Amino acid sequence: MPNLFGVPISHISKNALHKRIEEALIHSSPLWIVTANPEILLKAYRDNAYQSILNQADVIVADGVGVVLAARLLYGIRLERITGADLAEDILRLASQYQKKVFILGGSDEVNRKAIRKVFSFKFQVSSINGLGGSFIETEAMEQIAEYQPDMLFVALGAPRQEQFIYHLLKTKNLKLKTTLMMGIGGTIDFWARPKLRAPNLFRRMGLEWLWRLLRQPWRFPRIMNAVIIFPLICLYDFFNKKTLL
């Protein structure tokens, strides 16, 4: 298992992860999944508290070509890339199959509503879904989630806020939650609300989603450069200074 910036990336295939998720749903076993992309790992590198929160997750998968390349080139470990957007849709298929309730937290009110409508329009229809977007008080959001009692919780607040929220939710003792699966989905909610934002299949296969996103949303330039340039440079620096251990 490669350890990048103090974050252990799970050496798990997509098929094995799907089986683990399915077993968790069948047995109602809590499962917190983090899809670690370069942006998330850079934040962990710079923030020890956030790094510690990530390490509480049950599974941390490699989301992003940069993470896969770093594991292979620096440590000789082949990781299967598991993108958050694809994984979220796979989980929704299981929600439909097992008649599970879904809650989506995050995005603006409009984006949240559009995302929910989009999920309802999928050919594998989810029977029960609710959500909350816009500005909110964290404790009130937690109470609303507890009242709805979803089996699956998707948090689209961006890193690090979405992982911090899930961590605080799990640590809040007075909430009686039956939620089995929790996952931060970041910009996936935007793909559901505005499908044209997601890169075409050709860009995805080539690992160039970042280029498509930059073309569609130029204001993301600083974040994309962090992932494409800063992340690999710090990986090399960290590796050669022996700060990252297997």
Backbone as CSV, one residue per row, in Angstrom:
resi,resn,N_x,N_y,N_z,CA_x,CA_y,CA_z,C_x,C_y,C_z
1,MET,0.838,-1.197,0.000,0.000,0.000,0.000,0.880,1.256,0.000
2,PRO,0.832,2.043,-1.071,1.664,3.256,-1.102,1.153,4.316,-0.145
3,ASN,2.089,5.034,0.445,1.735,6.101,1.375,2.216,7.414,0.769
4,LEU,1.284,8.219,0.287,1.617,9.483,-0.344,1.267,10.636,0.586
5,PHE,2.293,11.373,0.999,2.099,12.528,1.883,1.401,12.129,3.182
6,GLY,1.716,10.941,3.681,1.120,10.490,4.934,-0.269,9.907,4.787
7,VAL,-0.726,9.726,3.545,-2.071,9.182,3.296,-1.930,7.816,2.625
8,PRO,-2.391,6.737,3.260,-2.276,5.401,2.663,-3.320,5.195,1.576
9,ILE,-2.870,4.939,0.360,-3.778,4.706,-0.761,-4.049,3.208,-0.873
10,SER,-5.305,2.838,-0.863,-5.681,1.425,-0.884,-5.300,0.774,-2.206
11,HIS,-4.659,-0.373,-2.111,-4.283,-1.148,-3.305,-5.442,-2.087,-3.594
12,ILE,-6.499,-1.536,-4.194,-7.730,-2.299,-4.405,-8.225,-2.066,-5.824
13,SER,-8.745,-3.123,-6.434,-9.289,-2.988,-7.777,-10.716,-2.469,-7.700
14,LYS,-11.211,-1.986,-8.831,-12.582,-1.485,-8.866,-13.571,-2.602,-8.556
15,ASN,-13.325,-3.793,-9.106,-14.224,-4.921,-8.850,-14.234,-5.292,-7.371
16,ALA,-13.058,-5.334,-6.758,-12.979,-5.675,-5.337,-13.674,-4.614,-4.489
17,LEU,-13.535,-3.353,-4.881,-14.191,-2.282,-4.137,-15.705,-2.388,-4.259
18,HIS,-16.189,-2.701,-5.458,-17.630,-2.871,-5.640,-18.163,-3.978,-4.736
19,LYS,-17.416,-5.078,-4.644,-17.843,-6.190,-3.783,-17.869,-5.756,-2.325
20,ARG,-16.861,-4.966,-1.917,-16.821,-4.492,-0.531,-17.994,-3.571,-0.232
21,ILE,-18.329,-2.713,-1.185,-19.470,-1.818,-1.007,-20.755,-2.618,-0.910
22,GLU,-20.893,-3.602,-1.779,-22.108,-4.420,-1.784,-22.253,-5.173,-0.467
23,GLU,-21.165,-5.717,0.030,-21.207,-6.418,1.315,-21.565,-5.464,2.451
24,ALA,-21.031,-4.247,2.404,-21.350,-3.257,3.431,-22.840,-2.937,3.425
25,LEU,-23.433,-2.819,2.229,-24.855,-2.517,2.125,-25.715,-3.679,2.611
26,ILE,-25.297,-4.886,2.267,-26.060,-6.069,2.674,-26.042,-6.232,4.181
27,HIS,-24.881,-5.997,4.795,-24.722,-6.217,6.237,-24.824,-4.927,7.060
28,SER,-25.114,-3.804,6.403,-25.215,-2.502,7.078,-23.954,-2.183,7.874
29,SER,-22.811,-2.446,7.257,-21.521,-2.167,7.883,-21.020,-0.803,7.403
30,PRO,-20.750,0.132,8.315,-20.314,1.480,7.920,-19.069,1.442,7.039
31,LEU,-19.082,2.263,5.992,-17.961,2.315,5.067,-17.787,3.758,4.582
32,TRP,-16.630,4.343,4.898,-16.315,5.700,4.473,-15.232,5.615,3.402
33,ILE,-15.554,6.103,2.211,-14.638,6.055,1.082,-14.136,7.453,0.752
34,VAL,-12.828,7.579,0.542,-12.227,8.825,0.068,-11.613,8.568,-1.297
35,THR,-11.951,9.404,-2.267,-11.331,9.312,-3.587,-10.234,10.373,-3.636
36,ALA,-9.007,9.947,-3.444,-7.883,10.872,-3.270,-7.311,11.307,-4.613
37,ASN,-7.493,12.576,-4.936,-6.877,13.148,-6.126,-5.684,14.012,-5.702
38,PRO,-4.912,14.537,-6.635,-3.752,15.354,-6.252,-4.101,16.533,-5.360
39,GLU,-5.247,17.166,-5.608,-5.640,18.318,-4.791,-5.824,17.927,-3.325
40,ILE,-6.485,16.812,-3.098,-6.709,16.332,-1.732,-5.384,15.991,-1.064
41,LEU,-4.501,15.321,-1.790,-3.225,14.920,-1.206,-2.332,16.124,-0.917
42,LEU,-2.392,17.150,-1.751,-1.624,18.367,-1.477,-2.122,19.050,-0.217
43,LYS,-3.440,19.070,-0.031,-4.001,19.670,1.183,-3.558,18.875,2.414
44,ALA,-3.483,17.557,2.284,-3.022,16.723,3.395,-1.549,16.973,3.687
45,TYR,-0.774,17.216,2.646,0.652,17.497,2.797,0.883,18.774,3.588
46,ARG,-0.018,19.741,3.388,0.143,21.050,4.016,-0.594,21.180,5.343
47,ASP,-1.467,20.212,5.652,-2.316,20.322,6.840,-2.356,18.978,7.561
48,ASN,-1.628,18.877,8.661,-1.552,17.610,9.397,-2.900,17.183,9.963
49,ALA,-3.718,18.168,10.361,-5.035,17.835,10.915,-5.915,17.187,9.844
50,TYR,-5.851,17.712,8.648,-6.627,17.137,7.539,-6.084,15.763,7.176
51,GLN,-4.784,15.618,7.192,-4.169,14.314,6.940,-4.681,13.277,7.934
52,SER,-4.777,13.659,9.194,-5.271,12.739,10.226,-6.724,12.356,9.981
53,ILE,-7.526,13.312,9.510,-8.928,13.017,9.209,-9.022,12.008,8.066
54,LEU,-8.252,12.210,7.018,-8.268,11.277,5.887,-7.909,9.866,6.327
55,ASN,-6.993,9.773,7.261,-6.543,8.458,7.720,-7.603,7.706,8.523
56,GLN,-8.722,8.381,8.842,-9.827,7.720,9.528,-10.749,6.981,8.560
57,ALA,-10.599,7.269,7.254,-11.465,6.634,6.255,-11.171,5.143,6.166
58,ASP,-12.177,4.387,5.741,-12.018,2.936,5.611,-11.275,2.554,4.335
59,VAL,-11.529,3.291,3.262,-10.884,3.019,1.976,-10.509,4.347,1.336
60,ILE,-9.264,4.461,0.869,-8.816,5.650,0.140,-8.304,5.177,-1.208
61,VAL,-9.007,5.548,-2.267,-8.636,5.072,-3.598,-7.955,6.181,-4.395
62,ALA,-7.264,5.764,-5.444,-6.526,6.701,-6.300,-7.458,7.280,-7.350
63,ASP,-7.786,8.548,-7.193,-8.622,9.251,-8.162,-7.751,10.304,-8.842
64,GLY,-7.283,10.008,-10.014,-6.430,10.958,-10.720,-5.206,10.262,-11.283
65,VAL,-4.877,10.611,-12.511,-3.715,10.017,-13.171,-2.441,10.320,-12.393
66,GLY,-2.358,11.534,-11.823,-1.160,11.915,-11.078,-0.890,11.003,-9.899
67,VAL,-1.941,10.586,-9.205,-1.782,9.700,-8.045,-1.305,8.323,-8.504
68,VAL,-1.898,7.815,-9.587,-1.507,6.511,-10.126,-0.048,6.528,-10.589
69,LEU,0.339,7.591,-11.284,1.715,7.695,-11.775,2.707,7.832,-10.627
70,ALA,2.347,8.598,-9.609,3.245,8.766,-8.463,3.504,7.430,-7.784
71,ALA,2.462,6.628,-7.602,2.619,5.324,-6.958,3.481,4.390,-7.802
72,ARG,3.303,4.460,-9.133,4.039,3.542,-9.996,5.488,3.963,-10.190
73,LEU,5.703,5.247,-10.506,7.050,5.702,-10.825,7.945,5.807,-9.595
74,LEU,7.376,6.194,-8.459,8.190,6.371,-7.264,8.315,5.108,-6.427
75,TYR,7.275,4.258,-6.452,7.278,3.092,-5.567,7.074,1.766,-6.288
76,GLY,6.884,1.815,-7.617,6.728,0.586,-8.367,5.444,-0.146,-8.084
77,ILE,4.433,0.568,-7.601,3.153,-0.057,-7.257,2.100,0.360,-8.283
78,ARG,1.452,-0.630,-8.881,0.408,-0.354,-9.859,-0.938,-0.226,-9.159
79,LEU,-1.510,0.947,-9.227,-2.837,1.173,-8.665,-3.852,1.316,-9.794
80,GLU,-5.035,0.811,-9.561,-6.107,1.030,-10.531,-6.755,2.374,-10.239
81,ARG,-6.869,3.186,-11.251,-7.510,4.481,-11.068,-9.012,4.307,-10.920
82,ILE,-9.578,4.867,-9.861,-11.015,4.790,-9.598,-11.519,6.218,-9.421
83,THR,-12.150,6.747,-10.447,-12.585,8.137,-10.377,-13.832,8.279,-9.514
84,GLY,-13.897,9.385,-8.796,-15.029,9.626,-7.917,-16.346,9.679,-8.658
85,ALA,-16.355,10.299,-9.853,-17.600,10.430,-10.615,-18.131,9.067,-11.040
86,ASP,-17.237,8.203,-11.536,-17.676,6.868,-11.961,-18.089,6.018,-10.762
87,LEU,-17.326,6.110,-9.692,-17.651,5.327,-8.503,-18.996,5.737,-7.922
88,ALA,-19.270,7.042,-7.891,-20.541,7.522,-7.355,-21.718,6.948,-8.149
89,GLU,-21.588,6.889,-9.469,-22.673,6.328,-10.275,-22.802,4.819,-10.056
90,ASP,-21.678,4.138,-9.879,-21.735,2.706,-9.566,-22.464,2.473,-8.241
91,ILE,-22.211,3.342,-7.280,-22.877,3.226,-5.980,-24.368,3.490,-6.116
92,LEU,-24.735,4.450,-6.967,-26.156,4.727,-7.188,-26.861,3.531,-7.821
93,ARG,-26.154,2.811,-8.674,-26.743,1.584,-9.242,-27.071,0.589,-8.129
94,LEU,-26.158,0.481,-7.163,-26.413,-0.418,-6.033,-27.553,0.111,-5.168
95,ALA,-27.652,1.421,-5.057,-28.769,2.013,-4.299,-30.087,1.625,-4.938
96,SER,-30.114,1.634,-6.272,-31.320,1.225,-6.988,-31.588,-0.261,-6.799
97,GLN,-30.535,-1.056,-6.924,-30.686,-2.512,-6.822,-31.189,-2.941,-5.454
98,TYR,-30.664,-2.304,-4.398,-31.013,-2.710,-3.036,-32.020,-1.786,-2.378
99,GLN,-32.608,-0.882,-3.176,-33.644,0.029,-2.667,-33.154,0.823,-1.453
100,LYS,-32.009,1.474,-1.614,-31.409,2.250,-0.535,-31.722,3.745,-0.695
101,LYS,-31.817,4.416,0.430,-32.081,5.852,0.440,-30.771,6.632,0.302
102,VAL,-30.824,7.716,-0.478,-29.632,8.509,-0.781,-29.854,9.957,-0.361
103,PHE,-28.799,10.575,0.179,-28.841,12.004,0.521,-27.621,12.672,-0.101
104,ILE,-27.843,13.798,-0.782,-26.763,14.561,-1.394,-26.659,15.908,-0.690
105,LEU,-25.508,16.166,-0.103,-25.271,17.426,0.604,-24.266,18.257,-0.178
106,GLY,-24.621,19.502,-0.475,-23.652,20.382,-1.113,-24.144,20.990,-2.408
107,GLY,-23.329,21.884,-2.954,-23.707,22.622,-4.139,-24.668,23.746,-3.769
108,SER,-24.944,24.612,-4.702,-25.957,25.637,-4.483,-27.328,24.967,-4.450
109,ASP,-28.350,25.711,-4.032,-29.706,25.147,-4.041,-30.069,24.644,-5.434
110,GLU,-29.745,25.445,-6.446,-30.094,25.090,-7.818,-29.336,23.851,-8.273
111,VAL,-28.027,23.818,-8.019,-27.219,22.668,-8.431,-27.684,21.408,-7.720
112,ASN,-27.991,21.519,-6.439,-28.453,20.356,-5.685,-29.760,19.817,-6.250
113,ARG,-30.692,20.706,-6.567,-31.981,20.276,-7.130,-31.786,19.626,-8.498
114,LYS,-30.941,20.249,-9.333,-30.697,19.697,-10.667,-30.016,18.335,-10.583
115,ALA,-29.089,18.196,-9.642,-28.383,16.915,-9.480,-29.359,15.818,-9.069
116,ILE,-30.248,16.141,-8.156,-31.232,15.146,-7.718,-32.145,14.750,-8.874
117,ARG,-32.584,15.741,-9.666,-33.428,15.427,-10.828,-32.681,14.539,-11.819
118,LYS,-31.388,14.824,-12.003,-30.589,14.019,-12.922,-30.471,12.581,-12.437
119,VAL,-30.214,12.419,-11.149,-30.106,11.068,-10.593,-31.420,10.319,-10.787
120,PHE,-32.554,11.011,-10.607,-33.856,10.387,-10.823,-34.045,9.963,-12.283
121,SER,-33.364,10.650,-13.197,-33.539,10.353,-14.619,-32.665,9.207,-15.102
122,PHE,-31.719,8.746,-14.261,-30.872,7.630,-14.660,-31.745,6.405,-14.938
123,LYS,-31.283,5.559,-15.874,-32.075,4.371,-16.218,-32.195,3.415,-15.027
124,PHE,-31.202,3.451,-14.119,-31.299,2.664,-12.875,-31.876,3.611,-11.817
125,GLN,-33.156,3.738,-11.748,-33.792,4.756,-10.912,-33.607,4.476,-9.429
126,VAL,-33.151,5.517,-8.708,-33.042,5.448,-7.254,-34.413,5.780,-6.678
127,SER,-34.901,4.934,-5.801,-36.284,5.080,-5.337,-36.480,6.215,-4.347
128,SER,-35.461,6.524,-3.558,-35.627,7.533,-2.515,-34.362,8.371,-2.407
129,ILE,-34.483,9.680,-2.676,-33.315,10.563,-2.644,-33.738,11.938,-2.145
130,ASN,-32.886,12.534,-1.342,-33.134,13.865,-0.801,-31.807,14.611,-0.814
131,GLY,-31.839,15.902,-0.499,-30.602,16.656,-0.509,-30.732,18.005,0.156
132,LEU,-29.605,18.662,0.303,-29.538,19.998,0.897,-28.403,20.749,0.232
133,GLY,-28.718,21.913,-0.344,-27.705,22.741,-0.969,-27.730,24.146,-0.404
134,GLY,-26.870,24.995,-0.920,-26.809,26.365,-0.432,-26.038,26.459,0.873
135,SER,-26.154,27.601,1.525,-25.484,27.789,2.811,-26.281,27.094,3.908
136,PHE,-25.572,26.547,4.885,-26.248,25.855,5.978,-25.343,25.833,7.198
137,ILE,-25.948,25.636,8.346,-25.207,25.439,9.590,-24.941,23.945,9.724
138,GLU,-23.708,23.599,10.010,-23.304,22.193,10.011,-24.186,21.332,10.915
139,THR,-24.463,21.803,12.112,-25.268,20.999,13.042,-26.679,20.784,12.515
140,GLU,-27.245,21.814,11.848,-28.585,21.671,11.296,-28.593,20.687,10.124
141,ALA,-27.527,20.707,9.315,-27.417,19.746,8.220,-27.338,18.326,8.766
142,MET,-26.572,18.148,9.827,-26.458,16.822,10.441,-27.809,16.340,10.956
143,GLU,-28.573,17.252,11.565,-29.899,16.889,12.086,-30.841,16.506,10.951
144,GLN,-30.753,17.232,9.832,-31.603,16.906,8.683,-31.238,15.545,8.105
145,ILE,-29.957,15.253,8.047,-29.512,13.948,7.568,-30.000,12.846,8.505
146,ALA,-29.874,13.080,9.811,-30.316,12.087,10.797,-31.822,11.856,10.710
147,GLU,-32.559,12.924,10.418,-34.016,12.789,10.298,-34.394,11.966,9.060
148,TYR,-33.679,12.179,7.969,-33.967,11.446,6.736,-33.482,10.000,6.806
149,GLN,-32.429,9.764,7.578,-31.841,8.425,7.743,-31.489,7.768,6.405
150,PRO,-30.572,8.386,5.645,-30.178,7.771,4.376,-29.260,6.571,4.604
151,ASP,-29.271,5.668,3.638,-28.326,4.557,3.660,-26.992,4.987,3.063
152,MET,-27.062,5.973,2.142,-25.870,6.480,1.459,-25.846,8.000,1.536
153,LEU,-24.682,8.534,1.884,-24.514,9.980,1.980,-23.389,10.433,1.065
154,PHE,-23.714,11.297,0.118,-22.721,11.915,-0.748,-22.548,13.369,-0.310
155,VAL,-21.311,13.757,-0.027,-21.030,15.115,0.439,-20.218,15.849,-0.615
156,ALA,-20.821,16.898,-1.177,-20.197,17.642,-2.271,-19.837,19.048,-1.808
157,LEU,-18.899,19.125,-0.892,-18.488,20.414,-0.340,-17.073,20.782,-0.756
158,GLY,-16.421,19.919,-1.521,-15.036,20.165,-1.886,-14.101,19.830,-0.741
159,ALA,-12.833,19.596,-1.072,-11.827,19.285,-0.048,-11.264,20.595,0.506
160,PRO,-11.033,20.658,1.808,-11.131,19.584,2.814,-12.487,19.505,3.519
161,ARG,-13.397,20.434,3.171,-14.621,20.577,3.958,-15.468,19.316,3.960
162,GLN,-15.544,18.609,2.827,-16.420,17.444,2.779,-15.910,16.324,3.691
163,GLU,-14.603,16.107,3.716,-14.058,15.073,4.617,-14.171,15.502,6.076
164,GLN,-13.995,16.772,6.335,-14.163,17.282,7.704,-15.595,17.082,8.165
165,PHE,-16.562,17.337,7.273,-17.970,17.168,7.633,-18.274,15.709,7.966
166,ILE,-17.821,14.795,7.112,-18.080,13.372,7.363,-17.452,12.945,8.681
167,TYR,-16.226,13.401,8.932,-15.548,13.054,10.184,-16.340,13.563,11.386
168,HIS,-16.781,14.819,11.336,-17.558,15.379,12.446,-18.895,14.653,12.607
169,LEU,-19.502,14.283,11.490,-20.767,13.553,11.541,-20.589,12.211,12.249
170,LEU,-19.518,11.508,11.908,-19.250,10.205,12.530,-18.929,10.325,14.015
171,LYS,-18.351,11.473,14.398,-17.942,11.671,15.789,-19.040,12.287,16.659
172,THR,-20.152,12.674,16.059,-21.242,13.280,16.829,-22.055,12.172,17.492
173,LYS,-21.932,12.053,18.777,-22.471,10.904,19.502,-23.993,10.886,19.589
174,ASN,-24.634,12.064,19.659,-26.078,12.078,19.908,-26.913,11.838,18.660
175,LEU,-26.268,11.689,17.503,-26.995,11.395,16.277,-27.158,9.881,16.113
176,LYS,-28.377,9.459,15.870,-28.631,8.035,15.674,-28.742,7.783,14.170
177,LEU,-27.591,7.570,13.555,-27.536,7.376,12.117,-27.490,5.899,11.756
178,LYS,-28.167,5.566,10.673,-28.032,4.199,10.151,-27.306,4.207,8.808
179,THR,-26.736,5.369,8.466,-26.054,5.511,7.184,-24.909,4.510,7.068
180,THR,-24.916,3.755,5.985,-23.884,2.746,5.759,-22.695,3.329,5.011
181,LEU,-22.963,3.994,3.903,-21.877,4.444,3.038,-21.805,5.963,2.998
182,MET,-20.577,6.489,3.197,-20.355,7.930,3.123,-19.187,8.193,2.188
183,MET,-19.346,9.227,1.347,-18.285,9.536,0.400,-18.355,10.999,-0.012
184,GLY,-17.193,11.665,-0.049,-17.113,13.005,-0.595,-17.040,12.913,-2.112
185,ILE,-17.861,13.719,-2.797,-17.913,13.603,-4.257,-17.483,14.884,-4.973
186,GLY,-17.169,15.943,-4.238,-16.637,17.153,-4.850,-17.420,17.618,-6.056
187,GLY,-16.727,17.779,-7.201,-17.345,18.308,-8.404,-18.283,17.370,-9.125
188,THR,-18.432,16.133,-8.654,-19.354,15.205,-9.303,-20.767,15.763,-9.318
189,ILE,-21.131,16.499,-8.288,-22.476,17.077,-8.245,-22.683,18.038,-9.411
190,ASP,-21.617,18.727,-9.827,-21.710,19.619,-10.983,-21.907,18.832,-12.268
191,PHE,-21.257,17.656,-12.366,-21.437,16.813,-13.556,-22.883,16.330,-13.659
192,TRP,-23.497,16.020,-12.504,-24.896,15.589,-12.523,-25.814,16.745,-12.895
193,ALA,-25.524,17.912,-12.335,-26.384,19.070,-12.591,-26.186,19.627,-14.002
194,ARG,-24.934,19.582,-14.468,-24.597,20.107,-15.795,-23.716,19.079,-16.515
195,PRO,-24.324,18.051,-17.101,-23.566,16.928,-17.683,-22.487,17.341,-18.689
196,LYS,-22.664,18.459,-19.389,-21.688,18.862,-20.397,-20.359,19.302,-19.788
197,LEU,-20.337,19.513,-18.471,-19.084,19.891,-17.824,-18.085,18.736,-17.808
198,ARG,-18.600,17.496,-17.821,-17.696,16.347,-17.742,-17.030,16.096,-19.081
199,ALA,-15.765,15.745,-19.009,-14.983,15.526,-20.222,-15.538,14.364,-21.036
200,PRO,-15.430,14.449,-22.378,-15.819,13.306,-23.229,-14.948,12.098,-22.925
201,ASN,-15.416,10.933,-23.368,-14.709,9.685,-23.071,-13.262,9.696,-23.543
202,LEU,-12.995,10.313,-24.688,-11.634,10.354,-25.210,-10.708,11.060,-24.234
203,PHE,-11.127,12.196,-23.701,-10.317,12.929,-22.734,-10.123,12.098,-21.464
204,ARG,-11.162,11.392,-21.051,-11.058,10.580,-19.819,-10.053,9.455,-20.000
205,ARG,-10.124,8.769,-21.157,-9.210,7.650,-21.407,-7.761,8.109,-21.463
206,MET,-7.536,9.331,-21.914,-6.183,9.872,-22.017,-5.723,10.548,-20.732
207,GLY,-6.593,10.567,-19.726,-6.235,11.214,-18.470,-6.162,12.726,-18.581
208,LEU,-6.956,13.300,-19.489,-6.890,14.742,-19.733,-8.170,15.467,-19.296
209,GLU,-8.851,14.915,-18.288,-10.052,15.605,-17.800,-9.735,17.023,-17.337
210,TRP,-8.515,17.174,-16.766,-8.127,18.487,-16.246,-8.087,19.521,-17.384
211,LEU,-7.672,19.099,-18.586,-7.595,20.022,-19.713,-8.993,20.439,-20.163
212,TRP,-9.897,19.468,-20.211,-11.283,19.778,-20.585,-11.909,20.738,-19.579
213,ARG,-11.674,20.458,-18.284,-12.247,21.328,-17.235,-11.655,22.737,-17.337
214,LEU,-10.382,22.831,-17.670,-9.735,24.135,-17.808,-10.330,24.907,-18.984
215,LEU,-10.599,24.194,-20.074,-11.197,24.845,-21.237,-12.603,25.334,-20.942
216,ARG,-13.348,24.555,-20.146,-14.728,24.930,-19.838,-14.829,25.933,-18.699
217,GLN,-13.874,25.851,-17.766,-13.903,26.723,-16.576,-12.499,27.277,-16.322
218,PRO,-12.091,28.296,-17.075,-10.729,28.844,-16.959,-10.386,29.341,-15.559
219,TRP,-11.403,29.720,-14.786,-11.141,30.212,-13.432,-10.561,29.126,-12.523
220,ARG,-10.599,27.870,-12.973,-10.019,26.786,-12.184,-8.508,26.652,-12.378
221,PHE,-7.905,27.545,-13.140,-6.492,27.435,-13.493,-5.582,27.185,-12.278
222,PRO,-5.690,27.970,-11.174,-4.789,27.718,-10.033,-4.923,26.313,-9.460
223,ARG,-6.149,25.817,-9.346,-6.357,24.486,-8.783,-5.815,23.411,-9.718
224,ILE,-6.029,23.588,-11.011,-5.558,22.601,-11.970,-4.033,22.580,-12.034
225,MET,-3.416,23.748,-11.953,-1.960,23.797,-11.961,-1.374,23.139,-10.703
226,ASN,-2.086,23.264,-9.602,-1.664,22.566,-8.383,-1.577,21.064,-8.643
227,ALA,-2.603,20.535,-9.320,-2.667,19.096,-9.568,-1.678,18.641,-10.629
228,VAL,-1.500,19.443,-11.673,-0.712,19.025,-12.824,0.771,19.321,-12.665
229,ILE,1.115,20.401,-11.978,2.523,20.808,-11.860,3.051,20.694,-10.431
230,ILE,2.363,21.319,-9.492,2.861,21.351,-8.106,2.885,19.964,-7.482
231,PHE,1.824,19.189,-7.696,1.744,17.855,-7.092,2.917,16.956,-7.498
232,PRO,3.213,16.790,-8.793,4.354,15.923,-9.141,5.694,16.438,-8.624
233,LEU,5.870,17.764,-8.596,7.125,18.317,-8.093,7.300,18.007,-6.609
234,ILE,6.238,18.155,-5.843,6.335,17.868,-4.404,6.492,16.366,-4.177
235,CYS,5.849,15.552,-5.020,6.043,14.097,-4.918,7.522,13.744,-5.046
236,LEU,8.181,14.314,-6.049,9.603,14.055,-6.255,10.434,14.561,-5.086
237,TYR,10.143,15.759,-4.634,10.874,16.337,-3.503,10.694,15.470,-2.262
238,ASP,9.448,15.077,-2.017,9.141,14.278,-0.832,9.824,12.917,-0.902
239,PHE,9.828,12.327,-2.092,10.440,11.008,-2.260,11.945,11.055,-2.026
240,PHE,12.605,11.992,-2.657,14.069,12.038,-2.558,14.548,12.533,-1.205
241,ASN,13.696,13.180,-0.452,14.050,13.572,0.911,13.564,12.547,1.935
242,LYS,13.061,11.422,1.416,12.648,10.288,2.257,11.636,10.695,3.327
243,LYS,10.696,11.542,2.955,9.635,11.939,3.889,8.421,11.026,3.749
244,THR,8.308,10.368,2.612,7.198,9.458,2.394,7.728,8.033,2.519
245,LEU,7.064,7.242,3.356,7.520,5.863,3.613,6.468,4.895,3.110
246,LEU,6.924,3.779,2.626,5.996,2.713,2.246,5.521,2.002,3.505
